[in-house]
Structures are given as structure tokens and as C-alpha cells.
Amino acid sequence: MEKERLLEINNLSVSFKTDEGVISTIDQVNIHVNEGEIITLVGESGSGKSVTMRSVMRLIATPPAVYTGGEILYRGKDILKSSEEEIRKLRGSEISMIFQDPMTALNPVFTIGKQMENIYLYQGQKSTYAKLPRSRKVMKMEAKERAVELFEKMSLPNPERLLHMYPFELSGGMKQRVIIAMALIKTPRLLLADEPGTSLDVTVQASINAELKRLVQEEKISMIFITHNLGVAKQIGERTYVMKHGQVVEEGKSEDVFLRPQVEYTRKLLDALPRII
Ligand SMILES: Nc1ncnc2c1ncn2[C@@H]1O[C@H](COP(=O)(O)OP(=O)(O)OP(=O)(O)O)[C@@H](O)[C@H]1O
């Protein structure tokens, strides 16, 4: 049976107004994600991966950006035409994102537990004075339980103790795992992960990616994983889209793209991978 379509980016085109004139950045991009599916977006720096993903979260300021065509359907509704209120609700409960520079995602002055709690209670709300759906006490308990569950699933030692620690007390790998847990605390339907762990050493990065994949599969969360590394793309996604200069130049089952690339650009990305001798 055909799985339900969760996200459908149809013919998306985005330009940026700059001092040098209007520059076309995303050109007629088509990408879709089915319910429960993991896909990867691969391409060199500047190919348009982040602009495409940030558009899904409506995080691109207009101006300087101009949406010149296309639509982003999330469960059938066009994100580009949704109200601010609808977008805030989506960001609060349905779609979550892990950004490329994760080390700025943690606030140095609050404990990890407090930060997890704040996201659980207030993400998607208008302000911290918003009326909560359940009593604060109950929600704080839920936040703690869910945080501990996610820390365990991300192989973080002493989850209870971790709640009382500050970001500076954690290693880079631990911070990255905490950031993943933060993005998942409200069990979104769709996770957008922009190269998590690029600043970490490759072995730590590989195990975090594997844990992230296992976790989203277990929780039936769909994911778009962005990377510039075709090898990582193959390991993580069922299907892969290859982007170049703002266009999707190749797409298919990750294994096919990896083993039988159809375009020269993908072959070059493959050649750029380090070989194990
Ligand atoms: N605010 C902006 N103003 C002008 N151009 C922009 C702006 N934001 C992004 N761009 C341009 O859009 C293009 C695509 O950038 P994007 O960040 O999506 O690439 P990427 O594939 O995600 O690269 P990376 O892997 O380095 O993040 C780049 O050429 C960039 O210069």
C-alpha cells in the first residue's frame, strides 16, 4: 500500500535580493517525504539544501528572499500560505529542526533539564505566560520523563544527573545528543536535521547519526537529513536527492544513487569520499 504523503515540495523557486541584483537560489525543486520515511538531501556547500529546509519551517526572511514559484504542502496544506499562528503551532508540535551550528542551540546559563522543560512547556505557545493545556506541575513531570527516555535512547549516561548539568559540563558529543533530544521532546511528525555533528570527530558523528536514525525509526518520525557526504546519505536515508546550484539533479533509492549514479556531479561527490584501503 502507498504510504501517506507527509511533505510535498512542488516546483519551489526562491530568489534573493542582493546588492548585485536578484539571484535565483532555488530553482523548481521537487522533493517529497512519506509518513515514517527518512530521506537525505546531499550536495556541496551552497547548493541550496539549507534554504530549502528552512523554507519548510518558514525561517527565511522575505525580503531578502522572494518566493517566485511553487508550494510546500505539509499534510496537504501550503506552508507558504499559512498564517503566523499556524506556522507557530506547526513548529511547536509537528515539525522540528536540528540546525547546522548546534553549539549555539544550548543556553549556557540554564541547566539541561530546565531547557528541556521550557521547550516541552512553551514551544509553539505565544509566550511563557500562555495558558498551558495541562497543569504546570504535570507537564514538568512529563517533560522530565520524556527527557530521561530520550537521553537513554541517545546513549547518554546518567540521564537523571544530566538534567542538573550545565552545557559547559558536557563534551561535544553529549551536547549534540542533548540537542537531538530537545528536537524530539515533543515527538514531532517530521524532523529536519541539517548536518548534525559536523564539528565532531567522524567516529562520534557516525555513532550519533546511527542513534538518531534508530530513534526516529522507533518513534515513527519522518526525517529529512541534510549532508554533503554521499556515504552518510546512503547510510541514513531510504531515498536521496542530490542538489547542485539550487536544483535537484538526481534522485532515487539511496543505494541506487550511490552504486549507479546517473549524473557526473553525483559521481564527483562519490569520488570526493575518503576510501578505506
Ligand atoms: N540571506 C541570503 N541572501 C543572499 N543569498 C543567500 C542568503 N541565504 C542563502 N543565500 C544563498 O543561497 C545559496 C544556497 O545556500 P544554502 O545555505 O542553502 O546552501 P547549502 O547547500 O545548505 O550549503 P551548506 O552545506 O554550506 O549549508 C548560497 O549561494 C547562498 O549564498
The ligand as a MOL file (V3000), in Angstrom:
LIG
                    3D

  0  0  0     0  0            999 V3000
M  V30 BEGIN CTAB
M  V30 COUNTS 31 33 0 0 0
M  V30 BEGIN ATOM
M  V30 1 N 20.1430 35.8120 3.0750 0
M  V30 2 C 20.6970 35.4800 1.9040 0
M  V30 3 N 20.9870 36.4090 0.9850 0
M  V30 4 C 21.5490 36.1070 -0.1900 0
M  V30 5 N 21.8710 34.8440 -0.5540 0
M  V30 6 C 21.6110 33.8500 0.3160 0
M  V30 7 C 21.0160 34.1100 1.6050 0
M  V30 8 N 20.8830 32.9140 2.2530 0
M  V30 9 C 21.3830 31.9890 1.4050 0
M  V30 10 N 21.8170 32.5320 0.2610 0
M  V30 11 C 22.4430 31.8300 -0.8640 0
M  V30 12 O 21.7320 30.6820 -1.1630 0
M  V30 13 C 22.6200 29.6800 -1.6860 0
M  V30 14 C 22.3000 28.3510 -1.0380 0
M  V30 15 O 22.6760 28.3550 0.3260 0
M  V30 16 P 22.3920 27.1530 1.3250 0
M  V30 17 O 22.7930 27.6150 2.6700 0
M  V30 18 O 21.0070 26.6720 1.1440 0
M  V30 19 O 23.3780 26.0440 0.8090 0
M  V30 20 P 23.7130 24.6370 1.4650 0
M  V30 21 O 23.6330 23.6590 0.3600 0
M  V30 22 O 22.8480 24.4050 2.6260 0
M  V30 23 O 25.2080 24.8390 1.9010 0
M  V30 24 P 25.9150 24.4690 3.2990 0
M  V30 25 O 26.1560 22.9950 3.2180 0
M  V30 26 O 27.1640 25.2830 3.2900 0
M  V30 27 O 24.9510 24.8800 4.3630 0
M  V30 28 C 24.0290 30.1480 -1.4130 0
M  V30 29 O 24.6090 30.5070 -2.6230 0
M  V30 30 C 23.8420 31.3600 -0.5210 0
M  V30 31 O 24.7950 32.3350 -0.7940 0
M  V30 END ATOM
M  V30 BEGIN BOND
M  V30 1 1 1 2
M  V30 2 1 2 3
M  V30 3 2 2 7
M  V30 4 2 3 4
M  V30 5 1 4 5
M  V30 6 2 5 6
M  V30 7 1 6 7
M  V30 8 1 6 10
M  V30 9 1 7 8
M  V30 10 2 8 9
M  V30 11 1 9 10
M  V30 12 1 10 11
M  V30 13 1 11 12
M  V30 14 1 11 30
M  V30 15 1 12 13
M  V30 16 1 13 14
M  V30 17 1 13 28
M  V30 18 1 14 15
M  V30 19 1 15 16
M  V30 20 2 16 17
M  V30 21 1 16 18
M  V30 22 1 16 19
M  V30 23 1 19 20
M  V30 24 2 20 21
M  V30 25 1 20 22
M  V30 26 1 20 23
M  V30 27 1 23 24
M  V30 28 2 24 25
M  V30 29 1 24 26
M  V30 30 1 24 27
M  V30 31 1 28 29
M  V30 32 1 28 30
M  V30 33 1 30 31
M  V30 END BOND
M  V30 END CTAB
M  END
